[in-house]
Amino acid sequence: SEIAYRSTLNQEISDFLTTHLFEAVIQLILVLIYGGALFFYSPPIGFAAFFFAAVNLAAFFFIRSKRMGIYARFQQEKGRTAAFAISALEGFE
């Protein structure tokens, strides 16, 4: 069971590194190139785009932190429920 879990986890990490991370690096490079061109073409528009990108990034991290807290509480509740179910089953014996 543990070996199968680790094998599955290893496959998921490998998939992430070869697909999502690679795509994110390519997109970052393109954003930097186009952002530089935008600042070169029109600095006011470049600053406006930078401002909206910063607001978007701040909102992303804010929502992410909230979701992480909610998910941690969900995992705790799930653990309590599983423990209660196991103790109830032990009570039948």
N, CA, C and O atoms as a MOPAC input file, in Angstrom:
PM7 MOZYME 1SCF
protein

 N      0.82100 1    -1.19100 1     0.00000 1
 C      0.00000 1     0.00000 1     0.00000 1
 C      0.86800 1     1.25900 1     0.00000 1
 O      0.62500 1     2.19200 1    -0.76600 1
 N      1.87500 1     1.27500 1     0.86000 1
 C      2.76200 1     2.43100 1     0.95000 1
 C      3.59100 1     2.58800 1    -0.32500 1
 O      3.81100 1     3.70400 1    -0.79600 1
 N      4.04500 1     1.47300 1    -0.87500 1
 C      4.83500 1     1.52100 1    -2.10700 1
 C      3.97500 1     2.01200 1    -3.26800 1
 O      4.43400 1     2.80400 1    -4.09100 1
 N      2.73300 1     1.54500 1    -3.33500 1
 C      1.83200 1     1.98900 1    -4.39800 1
 C      1.54400 1     3.48000 1    -4.27100 1
 O      1.48400 1     4.19100 1    -5.27400 1
 N      1.36500 1     3.95200 1    -3.04100 1
 C      1.11000 1     5.37700 1    -2.80800 1
 C      2.30300 1     6.21300 1    -3.25300 1
 O      2.14200 1     7.23200 1    -3.92500 1
 N      3.49300 1     5.77800 1    -2.87600 1
 C      4.69800 1     6.52400 1    -3.25200 1
 C      4.91000 1     6.51000 1    -4.76400 1
 O      5.34400 1     7.50400 1    -5.34600 1
 N      4.60400 1     5.39100 1    -5.38800 1
 C      4.73600 1     5.29900 1    -6.83800 1
 C      3.76700 1     6.25200 1    -7.53000 1
 O      4.13400 1     6.92700 1    -8.49200 1
 N      2.54200 1     6.30600 1    -7.04400 1
 C      1.53900 1     7.21600 1    -7.60200 1
 C      1.95300 1     8.67100 1    -7.38800 1
 O      1.82400 1     9.50100 1    -8.28700 1
 N      2.44900 1     8.96900 1    -6.19200 1
 C      2.89200 1    10.32200 1    -5.89400 1
 C      4.07800 1    10.71700 1    -6.78100 1
 O      4.15100 1    11.84600 1    -7.26600 1
 N      4.99000 1     9.78900 1    -6.98300 1
 C      6.14100 1    10.05000 1    -7.84900 1
 C      5.67900 1    10.33900 1    -9.27900 1
 O      6.22600 1    11.22300 1    -9.93900 1
 N      4.68900 1     9.60800 1    -9.75500 1
 C      4.16300 1     9.82800 1   -11.10800 1
 C      3.49000 1    11.19300 1   -11.20900 1
 O      3.64500 1    11.88300 1   -12.21600 1
 N      2.74600 1    11.59100 1   -10.18100 1
 C      2.08100 1    12.89500 1   -10.18800 1
 C      3.10300 1    14.03100 1   -10.19900 1
 O      2.93300 1    15.01400 1   -10.92000 1
 N      4.15300 1    13.89800 1    -9.40800 1
 C      5.20300 1    14.92500 1    -9.37900 1
 C      5.89700 1    15.00600 1   -10.72800 1
 O      6.17300 1    16.09700 1   -11.22800 1
 N      6.17800 1    13.85300 1   -11.31400 1
 C      6.82400 1    13.81900 1   -12.62900 1
 C      5.93700 1    14.48300 1   -13.67900 1
 O      6.42800 1    15.25500 1   -14.50300 1
 N      4.65300 1    14.19600 1   -13.65800 1
 C      3.72400 1    14.82000 1   -14.60700 1
 C      3.68800 1    16.33400 1   -14.42500 1
 O      3.67800 1    17.08200 1   -15.40200 1
 N      3.67000 1    16.78100 1   -13.17100 1
 C      3.63200 1    18.22100 1   -12.90000 1
 C      4.87800 1    18.90400 1   -13.43600 1
 O      4.79100 1    19.94600 1   -14.08600 1
 N      6.03900 1    18.31600 1   -13.16400 1
 C      7.28900 1    18.95000 1   -13.58800 1
 C      7.43100 1    18.99200 1   -15.09900 1
 O      7.99900 1    19.94000 1   -15.64000 1
 N      6.92400 1    17.97700 1   -15.78600 1
 C      7.11300 1    17.93600 1   -17.23300 1
 C      6.03600 1    18.67000 1   -18.00000 1
 O      6.24300 1    18.99300 1   -19.16900 1
 N      4.89200 1    18.94900 1   -17.39000 1
 C      3.83200 1    19.64800 1   -18.12300 1
 C      3.58800 1    21.04500 1   -17.56200 1
 O      3.90700 1    22.03800 1   -18.21500 1
 N      3.03200 1    21.12800 1   -16.37300 1
 C      2.59100 1    22.40900 1   -15.82700 1
 C      3.74900 1    23.36000 1   -15.54700 1
 O      3.66400 1    24.54500 1   -15.86900 1
 N      4.81500 1    22.86400 1   -14.96000 1
 C      5.92700 1    23.74200 1   -14.63000 1
 C      6.60700 1    24.25500 1   -15.89500 1
 O      6.96800 1    25.43000 1   -15.97000 1
 N      6.78300 1    23.40100 1   -16.87400 1
 C      7.39800 1    23.80400 1   -18.13400 1
 C      6.55200 1    24.87300 1   -18.82400 1
 O      7.08700 1    25.86100 1   -19.32800 1
 N      5.24600 1    24.67700 1   -18.84600 1
 C      4.34800 1    25.66200 1   -19.45000 1
 C      4.41400 1    26.99300 1   -18.70500 1
 O      4.39400 1    28.05400 1   -19.32900 1
 N      4.49200 1    26.94200 1   -17.38000 1
 C      4.55000 1    28.17400 1   -16.59000 1
 C      5.83700 1    28.95100 1   -16.87500 1
 O      5.81500 1    30.18000 1   -16.93800 1
 N      6.94900 1    28.24800 1   -17.04600 1
 C      8.21800 1    28.92700 1   -17.34500 1
 C      8.15200 1    29.59400 1   -18.71800 1
 O      8.60100 1    30.72900 1   -18.88000 1
 N      7.59500 1    28.89400 1   -19.70200 1
 C      7.45000 1    29.47900 1   -21.04300 1
 C      6.55300 1    30.71100 1   -20.99200 1
 O      6.86200 1    31.73000 1   -21.61000 1
 N      5.45000 1    30.62500 1   -20.26300 1
 C      4.54500 1    31.76400 1   -20.15800 1
 C      5.19900 1    32.94400 1   -19.45300 1
 O      4.96900 1    34.09400 1   -19.82700 1
 N      6.01500 1    32.67100 1   -18.43500 1
 C      6.72200 1    33.74800 1   -17.74400 1
 C      7.68600 1    34.45800 1   -18.68300 1
 O      7.76300 1    35.68600 1   -18.68300 1
 N      8.41100 1    33.70200 1   -19.47100 1
 C      9.34000 1    34.30800 1   -20.43600 1
 C      8.58700 1    35.19100 1   -21.43300 1
 O      9.02400 1    36.30000 1   -21.74000 1
 N      7.45600 1    34.69500 1   -21.93500 1
 C      6.66600 1    35.48100 1   -22.88300 1
 C      6.09400 1    36.74300 1   -22.24400 1
 O      6.05900 1    37.79700 1   -22.87900 1
 N      5.64900 1    36.64600 1   -21.00200 1
 C      5.11900 1    37.82300 1   -20.31200 1
 C      6.21700 1    38.87000 1   -20.14400 1
 O      5.97100 1    40.06300 1   -20.32600 1
 N      7.41400 1    38.43600 1   -19.80100 1
 C      8.51100 1    39.39400 1   -19.64200 1
 C      8.86100 1    40.07000 1   -20.96200 1
 O      9.11300 1    41.27400 1   -20.99600 1
 N      8.87600 1    39.30600 1   -22.04200 1
 C      9.18000 1    39.88900 1   -23.35600 1
 C      8.10400 1    40.89300 1   -23.76800 1
 O      8.41200 1    42.01800 1   -24.16000 1
 N      6.82800 1    40.47200 1   -23.67700 1
 C      5.74900 1    41.37100 1   -24.07900 1
 C      5.61300 1    42.55500 1   -23.11900 1
 O      5.26600 1    43.65700 1   -23.54400 1
 N      5.88400 1    42.33800 1   -21.82800 1
 C      5.85100 1    43.45100 1   -20.88100 1
 C      6.91800 1    44.48300 1   -21.19500 1
 O      6.66400 1    45.68600 1   -21.13200 1
 N      8.11700 1    44.01100 1   -21.53700 1
 C      9.18400 1    44.94400 1   -21.93200 1
 C      8.82000 1    45.71900 1   -23.17600 1
 O      9.07500 1    46.92000 1   -23.26100 1
 N      8.22400 1    45.03700 1   -24.14700 1
 C      7.79500 1    45.72200 1   -25.37000 1
 C      6.70400 1    46.74300 1   -25.07200 1
 O      6.68400 1    47.82400 1   -25.66000 1
 N      5.79700 1    46.40200 1   -24.16100 1
 C      4.71800 1    47.32200 1   -23.80300 1
 C      5.27300 1    48.56600 1   -23.11500 1
 O      4.85200 1    49.67900 1   -23.42900 1
 N      6.21000 1    48.39700 1   -22.18300 1
 C      6.83100 1    49.55000 1   -21.53300 1
 C      7.60500 1    50.39800 1   -22.53800 1
 O      7.61400 1    51.62500 1   -22.43600 1
 N      8.24200 1    49.76400 1   -23.49200 1
 C      9.00600 1    50.49900 1   -24.49700 1
 C      8.07300 1    51.29700 1   -25.41000 1
 O      8.37500 1    52.43100 1   -25.78000 1
 N      6.92600 1    50.68500 1   -25.77300 1
 C      5.98300 1    51.33300 1   -26.68200 1
 C      5.26200 1    52.48300 1   -26.00100 1
 O      5.18400 1    53.58300 1   -26.54900 1
 N      4.72400 1    52.22800 1   -24.78500 1
 C      3.94700 1    53.25700 1   -24.08600 1
 C      4.08200 1    53.04600 1   -22.57300 1
 O      3.42000 1    52.17200 1   -22.01300 1
 N      4.91700 1    53.82400 1   -21.91800 1
 C      5.09400 1    53.65600 1   -20.47500 1
 C      3.80300 1    53.79400 1   -19.64900 1
 O      3.63200 1    53.02300 1   -18.70400 1
 N      2.88600 1    54.73000 1   -19.94700 1
 C      1.64900 1    54.78700 1   -19.14400 1
 C      0.81700 1    53.50600 1   -19.24700 1
 O      0.28500 1    53.01600 1   -18.25100 1
 N      0.71500 1    52.98100 1   -20.44600 1
 C     -0.03700 1    51.72500 1   -20.60200 1
 C      0.71000 1    50.59000 1   -19.90400 1
 O      0.08900 1    49.70400 1   -19.31600 1
 N      2.03300 1    50.61600 1   -19.96800 1
 C      2.83300 1    49.59900 1   -19.28400 1
 C      2.62900 1    49.64000 1   -17.77800 1
 O      2.48600 1    48.59700 1   -17.13900 1
 N      2.61600 1    50.84300 1   -17.20700 1
 C      2.38800 1    50.95800 1   -15.76500 1
 C      0.97600 1    50.51400 1   -15.38600 1
 O      0.78300 1    49.87600 1   -14.35100 1
 N     -0.00300 1    50.84500 1   -16.21500 1
 C     -1.37400 1    50.40100 1   -15.94700 1
 C     -1.46000 1    48.87300 1   -15.98100 1
 O     -2.08800 1    48.26200 1   -15.11600 1
 N     -0.83400 1    48.27100 1   -16.96900 1
 C     -0.84000 1    46.80400 1   -17.06900 1
 C     -0.13000 1    46.18900 1   -15.86800 1
 O     -0.58900 1    45.18500 1   -15.32300 1
 N      0.98700 1    46.78700 1   -15.45200 1
 C      1.71400 1    46.29200 1   -14.29100 1
 C      0.86500 1    46.40900 1   -13.03400 1
 O      0.85900 1    45.50400 1   -12.20000 1
 N      0.14400 1    47.52600 1   -12.89300 1
 C     -0.70900 1    47.72100 1   -11.71900 1
 C     -1.79800 1    46.65100 1   -11.66300 1
 O     -2.01700 1    46.04500 1   -10.61400 1
 N     -2.47600 1    46.41800 1   -12.77500 1
 C     -3.54100 1    45.42100 1   -12.78300 1
 C     -2.99700 1    44.00500 1   -12.57600 1
 O     -3.65700 1    43.17000 1   -11.95700 1
 N     -1.81800 1    43.73800 1   -13.08400 1
 C     -1.20400 1    42.43200 1   -12.84900 1
 C     -0.85900 1    42.25900 1   -11.37000 1
 O     -1.03000 1    41.17200 1   -10.81700 1
 N     -0.37600 1    43.32300 1   -10.72800 1
 C     -0.04700 1    43.25600 1    -9.29900 1
 C     -1.29900 1    43.04400 1    -8.45700 1
 O     -1.27900 1    42.27000 1    -7.50000 1
 N     -2.38900 1    43.72600 1    -8.80700 1
 C     -3.65000 1    43.53700 1    -8.08900 1
 C     -4.14200 1    42.10000 1    -8.26000 1
 O     -4.60800 1    41.48200 1    -7.30200 1
 N     -4.04000 1    41.57500 1    -9.47000 1
 C     -4.45400 1    40.20900 1    -9.74300 1
 C     -3.61900 1    39.23000 1    -8.92600 1
 O     -4.16400 1    38.28600 1    -8.35400 1
 N     -2.32500 1    39.43600 1    -8.86200 1
 C     -1.44100 1    38.55200 1    -8.10800 1
 C     -1.73100 1    38.63200 1    -6.61100 1
 O     -1.72500 1    37.60700 1    -5.92900 1
 N     -1.98100 1    39.82200 1    -6.09800 1
 C     -2.31900 1    39.97800 1    -4.68300 1
 C     -3.62500 1    39.26000 1    -4.35000 1
 O     -3.72900 1    38.60600 1    -3.31200 1
 N     -4.61300 1    39.37800 1    -5.22100 1
 C     -5.88300 1    38.67900 1    -4.99600 1
 C     -5.68200 1    37.17300 1    -5.03200 1
 O     -6.28600 1    36.44700 1    -4.24200 1
 N     -4.84200 1    36.70200 1    -5.93800 1
 C     -4.56300 1    35.26700 1    -6.02200 1
 C     -3.96500 1    34.74500 1    -4.71700 1
 O     -4.40800 1    33.72100 1    -4.19700 1
 N     -2.95400 1    35.45100 1    -4.18300 1
 C     -2.31500 1    34.97900 1    -2.95600 1
 C     -3.24600 1    35.09100 1    -1.76300 1
 O     -3.19200 1    34.25200 1    -0.86300 1
 N     -4.10200 1    36.11100 1    -1.73400 1
 C     -5.07000 1    36.24900 1    -0.64500 1
 C     -6.05300 1    35.08500 1    -0.65500 1
 O     -6.30300 1    34.47300 1     0.38300 1
 N     -6.60700 1    34.78100 1    -1.81800 1
 C     -7.56900 1    33.68100 1    -1.92800 1
 C     -6.89200 1    32.35300 1    -1.64500 1
 O     -7.48400 1    31.47100 1    -1.02300 1
 N     -5.65300 1    32.20500 1    -2.09700 1
 C     -4.91700 1    30.96300 1    -1.86000 1
 C     -4.70800 1    30.73000 1    -0.36300 1
 O     -4.87600 1    29.60700 1     0.11400 1
 N     -4.34400 1    31.77500 1     0.38300 1
 C     -4.13000 1    31.61100 1     1.81700 1
 C     -5.43100 1    31.24100 1     2.52900 1
 O     -5.43400 1    30.42100 1     3.44800 1
 N     -6.53000 1    31.84900 1     2.09700 1
 C     -7.82800 1    31.50700 1     2.68700 1
 C     -8.19700 1    30.05000 1     2.39500 1
 O     -8.67800 1    29.33400 1     3.27400 1
 N     -7.96800 1    29.62200 1     1.15300 1
 C     -8.29700 1    28.24600 1     0.77600 1
 C     -7.44500 1    27.24000 1     1.54600 1
 O     -7.93100 1    26.17400 1     1.92400 1
 N     -6.18100 1    27.57400 1     1.77700 1
 C     -5.31400 1    26.65300 1     2.50600 1
 C     -5.81200 1    26.46500 1     3.93400 1
 O     -5.80100 1    25.34900 1     4.45300 1
 N     -6.24800 1    27.54900 1     4.57200 1
 C     -6.79500 1    27.44900 1     5.92000 1
 C     -8.07100 1    26.62500 1     5.95900 1
 O     -8.25500 1    25.79100 1     6.84500 1
 N     -8.94300 1    26.86000 1     5.00000 1
 C    -10.19900 1    26.10600 1     4.93400 1
 C     -9.91500 1    24.63000 1     4.68200 1
 O    -10.55300 1    23.76800 1     5.28700 1
 N     -8.97200 1    24.33000 1     3.80100 1
 C     -8.64400 1    22.94000 1     3.50000 1
 C     -8.01400 1    22.25500 1     4.71200 1
 O     -8.26900 1    21.07400 1     4.95100 1
 N     -7.20100 1    22.97100 1     5.47300 1
 C     -6.60600 1    22.38700 1     6.68100 1
 C     -7.69600 1    22.03700 1     7.68800 1
 O     -7.65800 1    20.97000 1     8.30100 1
 N     -8.67100 1    22.93400 1     7.86000 1
 C     -9.77700 1    22.62900 1     8.77200 1
 C    -10.60600 1    21.45500 1     8.26200 1
 O    -11.07100 1    20.63200 1     9.05000 1
 N    -10.79200 1    21.37700 1     6.95100 1
 C    -11.52500 1    20.25700 1     6.35900 1
 C    -10.80500 1    18.93400 1     6.62600 1
 O    -11.44100 1    17.93300 1     6.95700 1
 N     -9.48100 1    18.93300 1     6.48000 1
 C     -8.71400 1    17.71100 1     6.72100 1
 C     -8.81200 1    17.29300 1     8.18900 1
 O     -8.91500 1    16.10300 1     8.48600 1
 N     -8.78100 1    18.25600 1     9.10300 1
 C     -8.93000 1    17.93500 1    10.52000 1
 C    -10.29400 1    17.32400 1    10.79800 1
 O    -10.40400 1    16.33500 1    11.52200 1
 N    -11.32700 1    17.91300 1    10.22200 1
 C    -12.67600 1    17.38300 1    10.42300 1
 C    -12.81100 1    15.98900 1     9.82200 1
 O    -13.45500 1    15.11400 1    10.40000 1
 N    -12.20400 1    15.79500 1     8.67000 1
 C    -12.22700 1    14.47700 1     8.03200 1
 C    -11.52700 1    13.44400 1     8.91900 1
 O    -11.99800 1    12.31400 1     9.04000 1
 N    -10.41100 1    13.82500 1     9.53600 1
 C     -9.70000 1    12.92700 1    10.44500 1
 C    -10.52600 1    12.59800 1    11.67100 1
 O    -10.54600 1    11.45200 1    12.12100 1
 N    -11.21000 1    13.59800 1    12.21800 1
 C    -12.07900 1    13.35000 1    13.37900 1
 C    -13.21700 1    12.39500 1    13.02000 1
 O    -13.56100 1    11.50300 1    13.79500 1
 N    -13.78500 1    12.59200 1    11.85200 1
 C    -14.87300 1    11.72400 1    11.41000 1
 C    -14.38800 1    10.28400 1    11.23300 1
 O    -15.07200 1     9.34200 1    11.63300 1
 N    -13.21700 1    10.11900 1    10.63800 1
 C    -12.66100 1     8.77100 1    10.45700 1
 C    -12.36300 1     8.13400 1    11.80500 1
 O    -12.62500 1     6.94700 1    11.99900 1
 N    -11.81800 1     8.90800 1    12.74100 1
 C    -11.52700 1     8.37100 1    14.07500 1
 C    -12.80500 1     7.96700 1    14.79000 1
 O    -12.84400 1     6.93500 1    15.45900 1
 N    -13.84800 1     8.77300 1    14.65300 1
 C    -15.12600 1     8.43200 1    15.26900 1
 C    -15.68900 1     7.15200 1    14.67300 1
 O    -16.20300 1     6.30300 1    15.40200 1
 N    -15.59900 1     7.00400 1    13.35500 1
 C    -16.11200 1     5.79900 1    12.69100 1
 C    -15.33700 1     4.56800 1    13.14800 1
 O    -15.93000 1     3.51500 1    13.38200 1
 N    -14.03600 1     4.68900 1    13.27600 1
 C    -13.22500 1     3.54600 1    13.71600 1
 C    -13.55500 1     3.18100 1    15.16200 1
 O    -13.66200 1     2.00100 1    15.49600 1
 N    -13.71400 1     4.17800 1    16.00800 1
 C    -14.06200 1     3.86300 1    17.40700 1
 C    -15.45400 1     3.26600 1    17.50200 1
 O    -15.70500 1     2.43000 1    18.37000 1
 N    -16.36400 1     3.67800 1    16.62900 1
 C    -17.70600 1     3.08800 1    16.63400 1
 C    -17.64400 1     1.63200 1    16.18800 1
 O    -18.33700 1     0.78300 1    16.75000 1
 N    -16.83000 1     1.33700 1    15.19500 1
 C    -16.68200 1    -0.04300 1    14.74300 1
 C    -16.01900 1    -0.90900 1    15.80600 1
 O    -16.35700 1    -2.08500 1    15.94300 1
 N    -15.08000 1    -0.34200 1    16.55800 1
 C    -14.45100 1    -1.10600 1    17.62000 1
 C    -15.45300 1    -1.38500 1    18.73800 1
 O    -15.35300 1    -2.39700 1    19.43100 1
 N    -16.41400 1    -0.48400 1    18.90800 1
 C    -17.42600 1    -0.69400 1    19.93800 1
 C    -18.34900 1    -1.85900 1    19.62800 1
 O    -18.94100 1    -2.42900 1    20.54500 1
 N    -18.48700 1    -2.23000 1    18.35400 1
 C    -19.32600 1    -3.35200 1    17.96800 1
 C    -18.69200 1    -4.68900 1    18.34500 1
 O    -19.40000 1    -5.68000 1    18.52400 1
 N    -17.37600 1    -4.72300 1    18.46500 1
 C    -16.68100 1    -5.98400 1    18.72800 1
 C    -16.70000 1    -6.38500 1    20.14700 1
 O    -16.15000 1    -7.42700 1    20.50100 1

